[in-house]
């Protein structure tokens, strides 16, 4: 009987402690930190693949003009940017004022070879459908 009363009392104290504002603040901070870690882990592979594309194109990027380099850096900043570029200028042959001709063809080939374009065929179709 005393054992069940002690357990019930411990549970009640734990509930009261967990309801305190400081503990709630602490737990929400921990949750935010863990969420950031999980997001970081989820995006690691994507960033590595974007870095691989950038490394493969480094010689060509260095030969570009500064405004073109900034534009390519923007394209290679995220998967969404890359897939929008690929959809607009590689698949739909839209006119691009920054990257054109052989440079555009090379960039499209490099994107097509990357795992990012193969893992997101549905995403590219959705991007096209959104327009």
N, C-alpha and C positions, 0 to 999 in steps of 0.2 A: 504494500500500500504506500509506504513512504517512498519507494523507488519510483512509482508512477507519479506521485505528487512532485518529486524532484524533477522528473523529466518534463512534466507539464509546466512547472515553474521556469525551467531553463528555456523552453520553447517560447513562453510568454516574454521573458526577458530578451531573448533574441529578436522577437518580432518588434518589441518596443525600441530596441537599439537600432534595428534596420530602418525604422520609421523616422529616426532623427534626421534633421536637414543636413547636417554635416556628412553623415553616412551616405545619404542620397546623393549629395554632391560628389563625394568620393567615388561612389559606384558609377555615376554617370561619366565622370572623368575617365575611369578605367574602361568603360564601355567605348567611349570615343577613341581612346588610345588603341584598343584592340581592333576597332573598326578600321582605323588608319593602317594598322599593320596588315590586316586582311586585304585591304585595297592595294597596298603596296605589293604584297605577294602576288595578287591576281594580275597586276599590271607589269610585273617584272619581265615576263616572257615577251610581251608586246614591245616593251622598250628595247629589249635586246634585239628583237627582229628589226625594229626601226633603226637601231644603231648599225646593224649589219648592212642594211640597204645604204645608209649614209656612208659607211666605210667602203662599200663596193663602188660608190659613185664619187668618192672623195677627189680623185684626180680631175674628174669632169666638173665638179662643183667649184674647185679652186680656179678653173679656167673661166668661170662665169663672171659676169659683172656683179658688183656688190648687191644691187637690187634683186638680181636673179638668185644670188646666194641666200639672201634673206627669205625670198619666196620659197625656195626649196627647203630651207630650214623650217619654215612654217608648215609646209606639206608634211615633212617628216617629224613633226612634233607630236602627232597622235594618229592612231589608227583611223579614226573618223575622218580626219583631214586627208589622209592618204587615200582612203577608199572613195571619198568625194572627188578628189583629183582624178583618180583612175576611172571612175564612172564618167565624169564629164569630158576628160581630154583623151583618154585612151580608148574607151569603149564607144563613146558617142562622137568622137572626132570634133568636138567643139573647139573654137579658136581660143588659144591661150596667148595673151600678149607678153608673158614673161619667159615662157619656155616653149620652144617651137623647133620644128625641123628634126635634125638628127638627135639633138639633145632630148627633145620630147620623146622620140622613139626609144632612145636608150633608157630614159627614166621609166617609161611604160614597160619595157622589157624587164627591167630590174624589179619593178613592183609585181609583175606577173610571175616572176620566178620565186618571189618571197612566199613564205608560208602564210603571211597575213592575207594575201589575196585568195589563197586556196581555202583557208578556213572560214572565209566570209563571203561565199558566193551568194547566200540568201541576203546578207546585209547589203551587198552591192545592188541586188535586185530591189531591195526595199528603198535604198537611196534613190534609185532611178524612179521608183513608183511615187516617192514623196514629191518629186518635182512635178 
